């Protein structure tokens, strides 16, 4: 694999290897460190081991961060086996990525490491990943119920508010009531 990478500043004393997943260090200006928690939001990317295009210069406390392309990345089966096409996020094991599980997403957003281009059936290893940084928005952590009934005038009336947690309902063809007793 080949990628475009830029040398970045590591936190003083931080040691990283090719394939390590790194995050932006919240305590330093323009500094990076090895990921150390599952589902981190501040994902910077993966340390390149075969950068086809390198930007900047190396040196003490600097490492090539893959900005785009294909990168051999450290992965674990912590969240189950990894299949080709799975989205990857930070794992609890420092410097590793794991499969993102859409069936049980964490509350809030999760930083995306990339997409798996090779499988990992079990254990730990390195697989080729296409760098694809972004944010996966999982569960908002909110649930809401809207209780609607008919008032004495025959009109629909609500006993509370529907909290959409900042989201919208759009392109709705119709809304039906329980047992099809009403429809909008």
LINCORPE-V813660 format. One record per residue. N is the residue number from 1. RES is the residue in three letters. D_FIRST is the distance of its C-alpha to the first C-alpha in Angstrom with 2 decimals. Layout:
N,RES,D_FIRST  N,RES,D_FIRST
This chain:
1,UNK,0.00  2,UNK,3.77  3,UNK,6.89  4,UNK,10.62  5,UNK,12.42  6,UNK,16.12  7,UNK,18.09  8,UNK,20.43  9,UNK,23.56  10,UNK,23.77  11,UNK,27.10  12,UNK,29.22  13,UNK,28.63  14,UNK,25.43  15,UNK,22.90  16,UNK,19.27  17,UNK,16.35  18,UNK,12.58  19,UNK,11.93  20,UNK,15.48  21,UNK,16.60  22,UNK,19.01  23,UNK,21.97  24,UNK,24.27  25,UNK,27.22  26,UNK,30.40  27,UNK,32.56  28,UNK,31.03  29,UNK,30.44  30,UNK,26.80  31,UNK,25.76  32,UNK,23.15  33,UNK,23.27  34,UNK,21.66  35,UNK,22.40  36,UNK,25.45  37,UNK,26.72  38,UNK,25.91  39,UNK,25.67  40,UNK,25.48  41,UNK,25.92  42,UNK,24.78  43,UNK,21.02  44,UNK,19.21  45,UNK,15.62  46,UNK,13.17  47,UNK,13.06  48,UNK,9.92  49,UNK,9.17  50,UNK,6.91  51,UNK,8.36  52,UNK,8.57  53,UNK,11.85  54,UNK,13.98  55,UNK,17.27  56,UNK,20.28  57,UNK,21.14  58,UNK,20.59  59,UNK,23.64  60,UNK,25.55  61,UNK,24.56  62,UNK,21.47  63,UNK,17.76  64,UNK,14.70  65,UNK,14.44  66,UNK,11.45  67,UNK,13.44  68,UNK,11.23  69,UNK,7.87  70,UNK,5.25  71,UNK,6.08  72,UNK,7.24  73,UNK,10.87  74,UNK,14.27  75,UNK,16.30  76,UNK,19.85  77,UNK,22.14  78,UNK,24.68  79,UNK,25.10  80,UNK,24.72  81,UNK,22.11  82,UNK,18.86  83,UNK,18.34  84,UNK,15.72  85,UNK,16.67  86,UNK,18.26  87,UNK,18.40  88,UNK,17.71  89,UNK,20.09  90,UNK,21.04  91,UNK,22.68  92,UNK,25.80  93,UNK,24.06  94,UNK,23.07  95,UNK,19.41  96,UNK,18.51  97,UNK,17.89  98,UNK,19.84  99,UNK,20.52  100,UNK,22.80  101,UNK,26.03  102,UNK,27.69  103,UNK,30.81  104,UNK,31.67  105,UNK,30.17  106,UNK,31.33  107,UNK,33.83  108,UNK,32.47  109,UNK,29.00  110,UNK,25.76  111,UNK,22.75  112,UNK,19.61  113,UNK,16.36  114,UNK,14.29  115,UNK,14.03  116,UNK,12.95  117,UNK,10.94  118,UNK,12.05  119,UNK,15.59  120,UNK,17.28  121,UNK,20.88  122,UNK,22.42  123,UNK,22.24  124,UNK,19.37  125,UNK,15.89  126,UNK,12.23  127,UNK,10.37  128,UNK,7.36  129,UNK,9.15  130,UNK,9.48  131,UNK,11.45  132,UNK,14.91  133,UNK,17.66  134,UNK,21.23  135,UNK,24.21  136,UNK,25.20  137,UNK,28.97  138,UNK,30.43  139,UNK,34.08  140,UNK,36.37  141,UNK,38.61  142,UNK,41.56  143,UNK,43.63  144,UNK,46.71  145,UNK,49.49  146,UNK,51.80  147,UNK,55.23  148,UNK,57.07  149,UNK,60.58  150,UNK,63.56  151,UNK,66.17  152,UNK,69.93  153,UNK,69.68  154,UNK,67.22  155,UNK,64.25  156,UNK,60.84  157,UNK,60.63  158,UNK,57.92  159,UNK,58.61  160,UNK,55.57  161,UNK,52.51  162,UNK,49.15  163,UNK,46.42  164,UNK,43.23  165,UNK,41.47  166,UNK,40.73  167,UNK,39.46  168,UNK,41.22  169,UNK,42.57  170,UNK,42.20  171,UNK,42.67  172,UNK,45.14  173,UNK,47.29  174,UNK,49.69  175,UNK,50.38  176,UNK,52.63  177,UNK,54.80  178,UNK,55.30  179,UNK,57.02  180,UNK,56.75  181,UNK,59.80  182,UNK,58.44  183,UNK,55.74  184,UNK,54.52
